[in-house]
Amino acid sequence: MSHKVAHWKDVPEEEVEGAKGLYRRWLISREDGAPNFAMRLFRMAPGGRSAHHSHDWEHEVFVLSGRGRANVGGMTYDLYPGVFLFIPAGVDHSFENVGGEDLLFLCMVPIKGVPPQR
């Protein structure tokens, strides 16, 4: 495939294992022919949270809507629209929704080393 144009709501949503109220959409992935980066959209329901975890790859995160908190390397950061984060490989991190609406954020990760989407 040479390119892809779509609406995010047309991409299937999957529940993230090991988390509470967290859902993921693979907007761009290796299945689309992307050789370097994957773009994922996460939706975290009010009261949702991810487990503390780390990966062998970096993350770039951009908050679109909602309110939340991120714990990155033992530091806590408020999340709200427009906030972005860089999380280096191997750094422990987690996210939680502390607001009354869905927390939506984009997360970009390198294709190499990331398990294939389901």
N, C-alpha and C positions, 0 to 999 in steps of 0.2 A: 504494500500500500504506500502511495506516495504522500498522502496527507489525510487528515481527518477533520471534519467539522461536524459538531453535534451539539445538542443541548444536554446539560448535565442531568436533567430529570429523565432523559431517555436511556441513561446508563443504569444497569441493574445495581441495586444496593444489596450488600451482604453484611450480616452481623459479624462483628469482630470477636473471635474467641478469646476468653479470658478477661473480657471487659464487661462493664455494665452499661447498657444503653448506648453503645458505640457502633456506628454503621459506616461502611466504606464503599465508595464507588471508584473503580479504576478508570479515570478519564482518559489517560494516555498510558500505554504500557508496551512491553515488548511484543504483545500480540498485535499491536497496531504498527509494528515495524520501528518503534522508537529505539535507537541504538544506545542512548546514553542515560536518559532520565525517564522516570515514571511520575505522572501527576495523579494524585489521589484526592478525592474530596471526602472528608469525614464529617459525619453528623453525630453529635452527642446530645442525647435527650437530657432534659433537666434532671439533675441528680446523678447523671452518668459519670463514669470514670474509667480510666484505663489502669491497668496494673503498672507498677514500677518495673521498668525493663530497659534493656539496652540492645543495640544491634551492632553489627560489624560495618555499618554504613552510616553516612551522615543523613540528616534530615534538614530540609528547609520548610518552614511552616509559615503560613499567612492566614490570619484570622479574618473571616468575612463577616460574621454576625454572631451575636450572643455574648455571653460573659462567662469567663472561666478562669482557671488557674493552671499554671504549668509548674511542675517541679523539675528542674534541670540541674543535675550535678549537686543536689542538696540545697539549691536556691529556689525560692518561690517567686513567680512572676504573675501579675494580673494579665488576663487575656481579654481583649475587646477589639472591635473592628479596627483594622489597620495595623495592629501589632504583628510583628514578624519575629521569628526565632531561627537561629542556626544551632543545631544540636550535633556536635561532632560524633563520629563513630566511637562506640564504647562508653558513652556518657549515659548514666542512668537517668531516666525521665518518666514522667507520667502527666496526664491531663485530667481535669475534672470540670464539669459544668456546674457553676455556682449560681446561675441565673434561672429565670423562669421561662426561657425559650430555648430552642435548639441552639447549640454552639456549632457553627459551621467553620471549618478551616481546610485550606489546601495544604497538602504535604507532598513535597517533591523529594524523591530518593533516586540514587543512581541505579540503573538496571543491573549492573554487575553485582552479584552477591545477594540481591533481593530475590526471595523465593517467587516463583511464578504465581500470577493471580489464579484464583480458583475458577 
